[in-house]
Amino acid sequence: VPFNVSQLAEYVEALRDLTHGTYDQWLDHREVLSVGNLTELARVLRGDGVPFAVRSRPDEGTCSLLVDLPRNGLAVEVVSRVFDGAWLARRCAANEFDLC
């Protein structure tokens, strides 16, 4: 095995660039959590300088925040049908989740 768990986490995190909204292949392996409203979470993450990507699924009427869990290579996707802050609504509209 070329990596132990700690080395794999370091490798994945070195590839990850959520600051620029880059979707990496390791994000396919994530936990998905549903919340009532994304606006407050986006506000807190932005205020704390935590990198995250924004993706929307217009056909479903949802928007998601993809957030890295530090020092383990894992990520979570937090999804909601409510994303009513002006900044977040613009980002959701501009970043459709399309892997094709």
C-alpha distances in whole Angstrom, upper triangle without the diagonal:
4,6,7,10,13,11,11,14,15,14,16,19,19,20,22,26,28,30,31,30,28,26,22,20,18,21,21,20,22,25,28,31,35,38,41,42,39,42,41,38,38,41,39,35,38,40,37,35,32,30,30,31,34,34,37,37,41,41,40,42,39,37,34,32,29,28,24,24,23,20,18,17,19,23,26,29,32,35,38,41,43,43,46,46,47,44,41,44,44,40,39,42,40,37,36,33,33,30,31
4,7,10,12,9,9,13,13,11,14,16,16,17,19,23,25,28,29,28,25,24,20,18,17,20,21,19,22,25,28,31,35,37,41,41,38,41,40,37,36,39,37,34,36,38,35,33,30,28,29,29,32,32,36,36,40,41,40,41,38,36,33,31,27,26,23,22,21,18,17,16,19,22,25,28,31,34,38,41,43,41,45,44,45,42,40,42,42,38,38,40,39,35,35,32,32,28,30
4,6,8,5,6,9,10,9,11,14,14,15,17,21,23,26,27,26,24,22,19,17,15,18,19,17,20,22,26,29,32,34,38,38,35,38,37,33,33,36,34,31,33,34,31,30,27,25,26,27,30,30,34,35,38,39,38,39,36,34,31,29,25,23,20,19,18,15,13,13,15,19,22,25,29,31,35,39,40,39,42,42,43,40,37,40,40,36,36,39,37,33,34,31,31,28,30
4,6,5,6,9,10,11,12,14,15,17,18,22,24,26,28,27,25,24,20,19,16,19,20,18,19,22,25,28,31,33,37,37,35,37,36,33,33,35,33,30,32,34,31,29,26,25,26,27,30,31,34,35,39,40,38,40,36,34,31,28,25,23,19,18,17,13,12,12,15,18,22,25,28,31,35,38,39,39,42,41,43,40,37,40,40,37,36,39,38,34,35,32,32,29,32
4,5,5,6,9,10,11,12,14,16,17,20,21,24,26,25,23,22,19,17,14,17,18,15,16,18,22,24,28,30,34,34,31,34,33,29,29,32,30,27,29,31,28,26,23,23,23,24,27,28,31,32,36,37,35,36,33,31,27,25,22,20,16,14,14,10,8,9,11,15,18,22,24,28,31,35,36,35,39,38,40,37,34,37,37,34,33,37,35,32,32,29,30,27,30
4,5,5,6,9,10,11,12,15,15,19,20,22,25,24,23,22,19,18,15,17,19,17,17,19,23,25,28,30,34,33,31,33,32,28,28,31,28,25,27,29,25,24,21,21,22,24,27,28,32,33,37,38,36,37,34,31,27,25,21,19,15,13,12,8,7,9,12,15,19,22,25,28,32,35,36,35,38,37,39,36,33,36,37,33,33,36,35,32,32,30,31,28,31
4,5,5,6,9,10,11,13,14,18,20,22,24,24,21,21,17,17,14,17,19,17,18,21,24,27,30,32,36,35,32,34,33,30,30,32,30,26,28,30,27,25,22,21,22,24,27,28,32,33,37,38,37,38,34,32,28,26,22,20,16,15,13,10,9,10,13,16,20,23,26,29,33,36,37,36,39,38,39,36,34,37,37,33,33,36,35,31,32,29,30,27,30
4,5,5,6,9,10,11,12,16,18,21,22,21,19,18,14,14,11,14,15,13,15,18,21,24,27,29,33,33,30,32,32,28,28,30,28,25,27,29,26,24,21,20,20,21,25,25,29,30,34,35,34,35,31,29,25,23,19,18,14,14,13,10,8,7,10,14,17,20,23,26,30,34,35,34,37,36,37,34,32,34,35,31,31,34,32,29,29,26,27,24,27
4,5,5,6,9,10,11,14,15,18,20,19,17,16,14,14,10,13,15,13,13,16,19,21,25,27,30,30,27,29,28,24,24,27,25,22,24,25,22,21,18,17,17,19,22,23,27,28,32,33,32,33,29,27,23,20,17,15,11,10,9,6,5,4,8,11,15,18,21,24,28,31,32,31,34,33,34,31,29,32,32,28,28,31,30,27,27,25,26,23,27
4,6,5,6,9,10,13,15,17,19,19,17,17,14,15,12,15,17,16,16,19,22,24,27,29,32,31,28,30,29,26,25,27,25,22,24,25,22,20,18,16,18,19,23,25,28,30,34,35,34,34,31,28,25,22,18,16,12,12,10,7,7,7,11,13,17,20,23,26,30,33,34,32,35,34,35,31,30,32,32,29,29,32,30,27,28,26,27,25,28
4,6,5,7,9,12,15,17,18,18,16,15,12,12,10,13,16,15,16,19,22,25,28,30,33,32,29,31,31,27,26,29,27,23,25,27,24,22,19,17,18,19,23,24,27,29,33,34,33,34,31,28,24,22,18,17,13,14,12,10,10,8,11,14,18,20,23,26,30,33,34,32,35,34,35,32,30,32,32,28,29,31,29,26,27,24,25,22,25
4,5,5,6,10,12,15,16,15,13,12,9,9,7,10,12,11,13,16,19,21,24,26,30,29,26,28,28,24,23,26,24,21,22,25,22,20,17,15,15,16,19,20,24,25,29,30,29,30,27,24,21,18,15,13,10,11,11,10,8,5,8,10,14,16,20,23,26,29,30,29,32,31,32,29,27,29,29,25,25,28,26,23,24,21,22,19,22
4,5,5,8,10,12,14,14,12,12,10,12,9,11,14,13,14,16,19,21,24,25,29,27,24,26,25,22,21,23,22,18,19,21,19,17,14,12,13,14,18,20,23,25,29,31,30,30,26,23,20,17,14,12,8,9,8,8,8,5,9,10,14,16,19,22,25,29,29,27,30,29,30,26,25,27,27,23,24,27,25,22,23,21,22,20,24
4,6,8,11,13,14,15,13,13,11,13,11,13,16,16,17,20,22,24,27,29,32,30,27,28,28,24,23,25,24,20,21,23,21,18,16,13,15,16,20,21,25,27,31,33,32,32,29,26,22,20,16,15,12,13,11,10,11,9,12,14,17,19,22,25,28,31,32,30,32,31,31,28,26,29,28,25,26,28,26,23,25,23,23,21,24
4,7,10,12,12,12,10,10,7,10,9,11,14,14,15,19,21,23,26,28,31,29,26,27,28,24,23,25,24,20,21,24,22,19,16,13,14,14,18,19,23,25,28,30,29,30,27,24,21,18,15,14,12,14,13,13,13,10,12,13,16,18,21,23,27,30,30,28,31,30,30,27,25,27,27,23,23,26,23,20,22,20,20,18,20
4,6,9,10,9,7,8,6,9,8,9,12,13,13,16,18,20,23,24,27,25,22,23,24,20,19,21,21,17,18,20,19,16,13,10,10,11,14,16,19,22,25,27,26,27,23,20,17,15,11,10,8,11,11,12,12,9,10,10,13,14,17,20,23,26,27,24,27,26,27,23,21,24,23,19,20,23,21,17,19,17,18,16,20
4,5,6,7,5,8,8,12,11,11,14,16,15,18,19,21,23,24,26,24,21,22,22,19,17,19,19,15,15,18,17,14,12,8,9,9,12,14,18,21,24,26,26,25,22,19,16,14,11,10,10,13,13,14,15,12,13,12,14,15,17,19,23,25,25,23,25,24,24,20,19,21,20,17,18,20,18,15,17,16,17,16,19
4,5,5,5,7,9,12,12,10,14,15,14,16,16,18,20,20,23,21,17,18,19,16,13,16,16,12,12,16,14,12,9,5,5,5,9,11,15,18,21,24,23,22,19,16,13,10,8,7,8,12,12,15,15,12,13,10,12,12,14,16,19,22,22,19,22,20,20,17,15,18,17,14,15,17,16,13,15,14,16,16,19
4,6,8,10,12,16,16,14,18,19,18,19,19,20,22,22,24,22,18,18,18,16,13,15,15,11,10,14,13,9,8,5,6,7,10,13,17,20,22,25,25,24,21,17,15,12,10,10,10,14,14,16,18,15,16,14,15,15,16,18,21,23,22,19,21,19,19,16,15,18,17,13,15,18,15,14,17,16,18,18,22
4,6,9,11,15,16,14,17,19,19,21,21,22,23,24,25,23,19,19,21,18,15,17,18,14,13,16,16,13,12,8,8,7,10,12,16,19,21,24,24,23,21,17,15,13,12,12,13,17,17,19,20,17,18,16,17,16,18,19,21,23,23,20,22,20,19,16,15,17,16,12,14,16,13,12,14,15,16,16,19
4,6,9,13,14,12,14,17,16,18,17,19,20,21,23,20,17,17,19,17,14,16,17,14,13,17,17,14,12,9,7,4,7,9,12,15,18,21,20,20,17,14,12,10,9,10,12,15,17,19,19,16,16,13,14,13,15,16,18,20,20,18,20,19,18,15,13,15,14,10,12,14,11,9,11,11,13,13,16
4,6,10,11,10,13,15,15,18,18,20,22,23,25,23,20,21,22,20,17,20,21,17,17,20,20,17,15,11,9,7,10,11,14,16,19,22,22,22,19,16,14,12,10,12,12,16,17,18,18,15,15,13,15,14,16,18,20,22,23,21,23,22,22,19,17,19,18,14,15,16,14,11,13,11,12,11,14
4,7,8,7,9,12,12,15,15,18,20,21,24,23,19,21,23,20,18,21,22,18,19,22,21,19,16,13,10,8,10,10,13,15,18,20,20,20,18,15,13,12,9,11,12,15,17,18,17,14,13,11,13,12,15,16,19,21,22,21,24,23,23,20,18,20,19,15,15,17,15,11,12,10,10,9,12
4,5,6,8,10,11,15,16,19,21,24,26,25,22,24,25,22,20,24,24,20,21,24,23,20,17,14,13,11,13,13,16,18,21,23,22,23,21,18,15,14,11,12,11,14,16,17,15,11,12,11,13,13,17,18,22,24,25,24,27,27,27,24,22,23,23,19,19,21,19,15,15,13,13,11,14
4,5,6,8,11,14,16,19,22,24,27,27,24,26,28,24,23,26,26,23,24,27,26,23,20,17,15,14,16,15,18,19,22,23,23,24,22,20,17,16,13,14,13,16,17,17,15,12,12,11,14,14,18,19,23,25,27,26,29,29,30,27,24,26,25,22,21,23,21,17,17,14,13,10,13
4,5,6,8,12,14,17,20,23,26,26,23,25,26,23,22,25,25,21,23,26,24,22,19,16,14,14,16,16,19,20,23,24,23,25,22,20,17,15,12,12,11,12,14,14,12,8,8,9,11,12,16,18,22,25,26,25,29,29,30,27,24,26,26,22,22,24,23,19,19,15,16,13,16
4,5,6,9,11,14,17,19,23,22,19,22,23,19,19,22,22,18,20,23,22,20,17,14,12,11,13,12,15,16,20,21,20,21,18,16,13,12,8,9,9,11,14,15,13,9,8,6,8,9,13,14,18,21,23,22,25,25,26,24,21,22,23,19,18,21,20,16,16,12,13,12,15
4,6,9,11,14,17,20,23,23,21,24,25,22,21,25,24,21,23,27,25,24,20,18,15,14,15,13,16,16,19,20,19,21,18,17,14,14,11,13,12,14,17,18,15,12,10,9,10,10,14,15,18,21,23,23,26,27,28,26,23,24,24,21,19,22,21,17,16,12,13,11,14
4,7,10,13,16,19,23,23,21,24,25,21,22,25,24,21,24,27,25,24,20,18,16,15,17,16,18,18,22,22,21,23,20,18,15,15,12,12,12,12,15,16,12,10,8,8,9,10,14,15,19,22,24,24,28,28,30,27,24,26,27,23,22,24,24,20,19,16,16,14,18
4,6,10,13,16,19,20,18,21,21,18,18,22,21,18,21,24,22,21,17,16,14,13,15,14,16,17,21,21,19,21,17,16,12,12,9,10,9,10,13,15,12,10,6,5,5,7,10,12,16,19,21,21,25,25,27,25,22,23,24,21,19,23,22,19,18,15,17,15,19
4,7,10,13,17,18,16,19,20,16,18,21,20,18,21,23,22,22,18,17,15,15,15,15,17,17,21,21,18,20,16,15,12,12,10,10,11,11,14,16,13,12,8,7,5,6,8,11,14,18,19,20,23,24,26,25,21,23,25,22,20,23,23,20,19,16,18,18,21
4,7,10,14,14,13,17,18,15,16,19,19,17,20,23,22,22,18,17,14,14,14,13,14,14,17,18,15,16,13,12,9,10,9,11,12,13,17,19,17,15,12,9,6,5,6,7,11,14,16,16,20,21,24,22,19,20,22,19,17,20,21,18,17,14,17,17,20
4,7,10,12,11,15,15,12,14,17,17,16,19,21,20,21,18,18,15,15,14,14,15,15,18,19,15,16,12,12,9,10,10,11,13,14,17,20,18,17,14,11,7,6,5,6,9,12,14,15,18,19,22,21,18,19,22,19,17,20,22,19,18,16,19,20,23
4,7,9,9,13,14,12,14,17,17,17,19,22,22,22,19,19,16,16,14,14,14,14,16,17,13,13,10,10,9,11,12,14,16,17,21,23,22,21,17,14,10,8,6,5,6,9,11,12,16,17,20,20,16,17,20,19,16,19,21,19,18,16,19,21,24
4,6,7,10,11,10,12,14,15,15,18,19,20,21,19,19,16,16,15,15,14,15,17,18,15,14,11,11,10,11,13,14,17,18,21,24,23,23,19,16,12,10,7,6,5,8,9,10,13,15,18,18,15,16,19,18,16,19,21,19,19,18,22,23,26
4,7,9,10,11,13,15,15,17,19,20,21,23,21,21,19,19,16,16,15,16,17,18,15,13,11,11,12,13,16,17,20,21,24,28,27,26,23,20,16,14,10,9,6,7,7,9,11,13,17,18,15,15,19,18,16,19,21,20,20,20,23,25,28
4,6,7,8,10,11,13,14,15,17,18,20,18,19,16,16,14,15,14,15,16,18,15,13,10,10,10,11,15,16,19,20,23,27,26,26,23,19,16,13,10,8,6,7,5,6,8,10,13,14,11,12,15,15,13,16,18,18,18,18,22,24,27
4,6,5,6,9,10,11,12,14,16,16,15,15,12,13,10,12,12,14,15,18,15,13,10,8,8,8,11,12,16,18,20,24,24,23,20,16,13,11,8,7,6,8,6,5,8,9,12,11,8,10,13,12,11,14,16,15,16,16,20,22,25
4,6,5,6,9,10,11,12,14,15,15,15,13,14,12,14,14,16,17,20,18,15,12,10,11,10,14,14,18,20,22,26,26,25,23,19,16,14,11,11,9,11,8,5,6,6,9,9,7,9,12,11,11,14,16,16,17,18,22,24,27
4,5,5,6,9,10,10,12,14,14,15,14,15,14,16,17,19,21,23,21,18,16,13,13,12,15,14,18,18,21,24,25,24,22,19,16,15,12,13,12,13,11,9,10,8,12,11,10,12,15,14,15,18,19,19,21,21,25,27,30
4,5,5,6,9,10,11,12,11,12,11,12,12,14,16,18,20,23,20,18,15,12,11,9,11,11,14,15,17,21,21,21,18,15,13,12,9,11,11,14,12,10,12,11,14,12,10,13,16,14,14,18,19,18,19,19,23,24,28
4,6,5,6,8,10,10,9,10,9,10,9,12,14,17,19,22,20,17,14,11,10,8,10,10,14,15,17,21,22,21,19,15,14,12,10,11,12,14,12,9,11,9,11,9,7,11,12,11,11,15,16,15,17,17,21,23,26
4,6,5,6,9,10,10,12,11,13,13,16,17,20,22,25,23,20,17,15,14,11,14,13,16,18,19,23,24,23,22,19,17,16,14,15,15,16,14,11,11,9,11,9,9,12,14,13,14,17,18,18,20,21,24,26,30
4,5,5,6,9,9,11,11,14,14,18,19,22,24,27,25,23,19,17,15,12,14,12,15,15,16,20,21,21,20,17,16,16,13,16,16,18,16,14,15,12,15,13,12,16,17,16,17,20,21,20,22,22,26,27,31
4,5,5,6,5,7,8,11,12,15,18,21,23,26,24,22,19,15,13,10,11,9,11,13,14,17,19,18,17,14,13,13,12,15,16,19,17,14,16,14,15,13,12,15,16,14,15,19,19,18,20,20,23,25,28
4,5,5,6,8,8,11,12,16,18,21,23,26,25,23,20,16,14,11,13,11,14,15,16,20,21,20,20,17,16,16,15,17,18,20,18,15,15,13,14,11,11,14,15,13,15,18,17,17,20,20,24,25,28
4,6,8,10,12,15,16,19,21,25,26,30,28,26,23,19,18,15,16,14,16,17,17,21,23,23,22,19,19,19,17,19,20,22,20,17,17,14,15,13,13,17,18,16,18,21,21,21,24,24,27,29,32
4,6,9,11,15,16,20,22,26,28,31,29,27,24,21,18,15,15,13,14,14,14,17,20,20,19,17,17,18,17,20,21,24,22,19,20,17,19,16,16,20,20,18,20,23,23,22,25,25,28,29,32
4,6,9,12,15,18,21,25,27,30,29,27,24,20,18,14,14,12,12,14,13,16,19,18,18,16,17,17,17,20,21,24,22,19,20,18,18,15,15,19,19,17,19,22,21,20,23,23,26,26,30
4,6,10,13,16,19,23,25,28,26,25,21,18,15,11,11,8,9,10,10,14,15,15,15,13,13,14,14,17,19,22,21,18,20,18,19,16,15,19,19,16,18,21,20,18,21,20,23,24,27
4,7,10,14,17,20,23,26,25,23,20,16,14,10,9,7,8,10,11,14,15,14,14,11,12,13,14,16,19,21,21,18,20,18,19,15,14,18,17,14,16,19,17,15,18,18,20,20,24
4,7,10,13,17,19,22,21,20,16,13,10,6,5,5,7,10,12,15,16,14,13,10,10,10,10,13,15,18,18,15,18,16,17,14,12,15,15,12,12,16,15,13,15,14,17,17,21
4,7,10,14,16,19,18,17,14,11,8,6,5,7,9,13,15,18,18,15,14,11,11,9,10,12,14,17,17,14,17,16,16,13,11,13,13,9,10,13,12,9,11,11,13,14,18
4,7,10,13,16,15,14,11,7,6,5,6,9,12,16,18,21,21,18,17,13,12,9,10,10,12,13,13,11,14,13,14,11,8,10,10,7,6,9,9,6,8,9,12,14,17
4,7,10,12,12,11,9,6,5,7,8,11,14,18,20,23,22,20,18,14,13,9,10,9,11,12,13,11,15,15,15,13,10,11,11,8,6,8,8,5,5,5,9,11,14
4,6,9,9,8,6,4,6,9,11,14,18,21,23,26,25,23,20,17,15,11,11,9,10,10,11,10,13,14,15,14,10,10,11,9,5,7,8,6,5,5,9,12,14
4,6,5,6,5,6,8,12,13,17,20,23,26,29,27,24,22,18,16,13,13,10,10,10,12,12,15,17,18,17,14,12,14,12,9,9,11,9,6,6,8,11,13
4,5,5,6,8,11,14,17,20,23,26,29,32,31,28,26,22,20,16,16,12,12,10,12,12,15,17,17,17,14,12,13,13,9,8,11,10,7,9,10,14,15
4,6,8,11,13,17,19,22,25,28,31,34,32,30,27,24,21,18,17,14,13,11,14,15,17,20,20,21,18,15,17,16,13,12,14,13,10,10,11,15,15
4,5,9,11,15,17,20,24,26,29,32,30,28,25,22,19,15,14,11,10,8,12,13,16,19,20,20,17,15,17,16,13,13,15,14,11,11,13,16,17
4,7,10,14,17,20,23,26,29,32,31,29,26,22,19,15,14,10,8,6,9,10,12,15,16,17,14,12,14,14,10,10,14,13,11,12,14,17,19
4,7,10,13,16,20,22,25,28,27,25,22,18,15,12,10,7,5,4,7,8,11,14,15,15,12,11,13,12,9,10,13,12,10,10,13,16,18
4,7,10,13,17,19,22,26,25,22,20,16,13,10,8,6,6,6,8,7,10,12,13,13,9,9,11,9,6,9,11,9,9,9,12,15,18
4,6,10,13,16,19,22,21,19,16,12,10,6,5,4,7,9,10,9,13,13,15,14,10,11,13,10,8,11,12,10,10,9,13,14,18
4,6,10,13,15,19,18,16,14,10,8,6,5,7,9,12,12,10,14,14,15,13,10,12,13,10,9,13,13,11,12,11,15,16,19
4,7,10,13,16,15,13,10,7,6,4,7,9,12,15,16,14,18,17,19,16,13,15,16,13,12,16,15,12,13,11,14,15,18
4,7,9,12,12,11,9,5,5,6,8,11,14,18,18,16,19,18,20,17,15,18,19,15,15,19,18,15,17,15,18,18,22
4,6,9,9,7,6,4,7,9,11,15,18,21,22,20,23,22,24,21,18,21,22,18,18,22,21,18,19,17,20,19,23
4,7,6,7,5,5,7,11,12,16,19,23,23,22,25,24,26,23,21,24,25,22,22,25,25,22,23,21,23,22,26
4,6,7,8,9,11,14,16,20,23,26,26,25,27,26,28,25,23,26,27,23,24,27,26,24,25,23,25,24,28
4,6,8,11,14,17,19,23,26,30,30,28,31,30,32,28,27,30,30,27,27,31,29,26,28,26,27,26,29
4,6,9,12,15,18,21,25,28,29,28,31,30,32,29,27,30,31,27,27,30,29,26,27,24,26,24,28
4,7,10,14,17,20,23,27,28,27,30,29,31,28,25,28,28,25,24,28,26,23,24,21,22,21,24
4,7,10,13,17,20,24,25,24,27,27,29,26,23,26,27,23,22,26,25,22,22,19,21,19,23
4,7,10,13,17,20,21,20,24,23,25,23,20,22,23,20,19,22,22,18,19,16,18,17,21
4,6,10,13,17,18,17,21,21,23,21,18,20,21,18,17,20,21,17,18,15,18,17,21
4,6,10,13,15,14,18,18,20,19,15,17,18,15,14,17,18,14,14,12,15,15,19
4,7,11,12,11,15,16,18,17,13,15,17,15,13,16,18,15,15,13,17,18,21
4,7,9,9,13,15,17,16,12,13,16,14,11,14,16,14,13,12,15,17,20
4,5,7,10,13,15,15,12,12,15,14,11,14,16,15,14,14,17,20,22
4,7,9,12,15,16,12,11,14,14,11,13,16,15,14,14,18,20,23
4,6,9,12,13,10,9,13,13,11,13,16,16,16,16,20,23,25
4,6,9,9,6,6,10,10,8,10,13,13,14,15,19,22,25
4,6,9,7,6,10,11,10,12,14,15,16,18,22,25,27
4,6,5,6,9,10,10,12,14,15,17,19,23,26,28
4,6,5,6,9,10,11,12,14,17,19,22,25,28
4,6,5,6,9,10,11,12,15,18,21,23,26
4,5,5,6,9,10,10,13,15,18,21,24
4,6,5,6,9,10,12,14,18,21,23
4,5,5,6,9,11,14,17,20,22
4,5,5,6,9,12,15,17,20
4,5,5,7,9,13,16,18
4,6,7,10,13,16,18
4,6,10,12,15,16
4,6,9,11,14
4,6,9,11
4,7,9
4,6
4
